[in-house]
């Protein structure tokens, strides 16, 4: 049974994104679809003493691009984001454990493409920081021309998927019957009941970047994403 997920790459996404990655055999970045403004592709949230703050990569206002076509022309945001993480998380138990990762991403590289940045950070966090063995691929390799549900099903057929795990937001355009006709089991991901962890600046907030969890819990992070279900 081959489990597959297909999701657009996001900027250092929240723990639920990595929860899906851990559940599948193959995770496909779906970056040859429309870039959406004010979405998770180029921004995310962190905790600060002043409350939740957005960190955003400036990518311009053009909304006629596909995600993999989004260029990053400014560079000042990289040091700014690094400083924001350092200022707000330096005193967490495991900040120093992951500072090399931050320096590599924000200080040692100059990113010119949003998709390249997102895919690199997601794969690195998954494999090196969370210890996953999931395989990653890019939808561009399969040259899918259909869109929305038809594109997803075409892609699943090409990779010979038997199970498709989808986030609940896709209920707006996915029909279970269409997957049944292709003998692909559709499973809706449930993001509820994640346990809280020791987190700076209460009240507790689940919907922040995965780095928040890593800085606070270190090697125990997998427990708070998926391990708690096994207890």
N, C-alpha and C positions, 0 to 999 in steps of 0.2 A: 504494500500500500504506500503510494508516494504522496506525501503531503506537500502542498505548495501554497505560498502566499505571494501576492503581487501588489506592491504599494509604491507610490511615488517616494523618492528620497526626500527626507526632511532634515532640517538643521538641528544637529545633536538632540534628537527627539526624546520624548518621555519614555518611562519604563514600559508602558503598554506596547509600544512599537517593538521593543526588544522581546517582550513576552511572545508576540506572534512569531518573531524570527526563531525563537527557541523551540516553538512547537512544530516547525516544518522541516522537511528534508531539503527543500530548495526555496530560497527567497529571491524573487525577481524584482529588481528596481524598474519601476514603470515610468521612466523619465522621457519617453517620446510622446507625451501627452501635454495638453495645454498647461502653461504656467498660470497659477492663480495668485492674484495680488492679495496681500494681507492674510496670507495663509501660513502654514507651518514650513513651507519649502525654504524660506530664508529668514525665519525668526523663531525664537522660543522664549521661555520664561525662566527666571531665576528668582531665588529668595533673597531679599535684602532687609536691612533694618527698617527701611521705609516701606516695606511691603513688596508685593510682586512687581518685578520690572521686566519689560521686554528687552531682549537683545536682538538686534535686527541687522542683517547684512544689506547694505544699500545696493540695489540691482537696477534702479531706474524704474520708469513707469510704463514701459512698453508691455502691453498685455497680449500681444499677438505672437509671442514666442512659445516654443515648447520648452519644457523644463531643462533639457540638456543643451538648449541654445542660450540659456541665460548666462551672460558674461558678468564678471565682477571687475569693474574698472577702477574702483577706489581701493585703497589699501589701508587707510588710517583706521578702519573699523577693527582690524585684526589686533592691534595693540590695545585698543579700547576694550574689546571683549576680554582679552587676557587680563587686563587690569581689573575689570569688573568681577571676574571670577576670583582673582587673588584677594581683592578688598573684602569680598563678602564670604569667602570660604576658607581663608588662610588658617583660621583657628579651628576648623573642623578636624576630626581625628585623622582623616586620611587624605587631606589635601596634598601633602608632600609626596605621598605615594603616586599621585597622578599628575604632579607638576611637569614631569618630563613629557608626558603626552600633550599637555597644554602648550608647552614651549615649542614642541615639534609642530603642532598644528598652527599656532598663532604667530610664533616668532621666527621659526626656521623656514617657513614656506610662504610663498606669495601666490594666493589662489586667484585664478583668472576665470574659472568656470564653476558655477554653483553646484552642478551635478557631481563634478569631480570631487569637490570638497565634501559634500554630503555623503557620497558613497564611501569615500575613504574613511571618514570618521565613524560611520555606522559599522563598517566591516571591522575596523580596528577595535572598536569598543566591544563588538560581539565576540570576536575571536580572542583577542589578547587580554581584555579586561574582564570579560564575563565567561570566558572559557567555552564558548559554543563551537560546535562542529558543523553547523548549517552551511550548505553550499550557496554561493551567491552568483547570480547572473544578471545581465542587463537585457531588458526587452528589445532594445535596438538590434541585438544580434539576430532576432527572429523576424524582423521586418514585418510586423503586423500592421495591416492597413485599416482594419475595422476599428471602431471606437466603442467606448463604454462596455456594455455587457458582451457584445459580439467580439470585441477585441480581447477581453479577458478570457472568454471561452476558447477562442482561437489559440491563444497563447498556452492555455492549460492543455489543450489537445496536442500541441507541438512538443510539450515537455512530458507528455504521457502521465499527467497528474490523475490520481484517483480521488484525492480529497483537496478541496480548496477552502482555506481558512481566510475569512474576510472580516474586516472591521465593521461594526454595526452601521456606520454612516453610509455604507454602500447599499443598505436596504432600500434606498431611494431609487435605485436603478437596476438592481439585480433581482431576477425572478427565479425562484428555486426550481420551478418546473423546467426551465431551460437547461439547468445543470443536470437534472434527473434524466433528461432526454439524451444527454451525452455520457450518462453513467458516471458523473462526477458528483461526489458528496459535498454539499455546501454546508460549512460550519460557521456560525456567527460567533466571533470572538466576544467573550464576556469580560469587560474591564472592571467589574465590581468586586468589592470585598478585599482589595489589596490591604495588607496590614500597614499600619503607620510605623515609622521608624523615628529614632531621635533626630529631630530636624531643628535647625536654628530658626529663630524669629517666628514664633507661633502667631496665628493658628496654623495647624498643619495643612499642607497643600500637596496633593498628589500630582497635579498637572504641570510639573516643571521638568526641565531637562534631566535626563538620566544622570548627568554629572552631579546633581544635587544628592542623589542616592549614593553614588560612588564615594563622594567626599565624606558623607556621614557614616557609611557602613562598610566601606572597603570590600574585603573578600566575602563579606556576608551579603552583598547586594543581590546575588541570585536568589537567596531565600525570599527576599521581599518582592521579587518579580514573579517567580514561579514555584520556588521551593516550598512555600507555605502550604500549597495545595496537597503536598505529599505527606503532610503530618497526620 
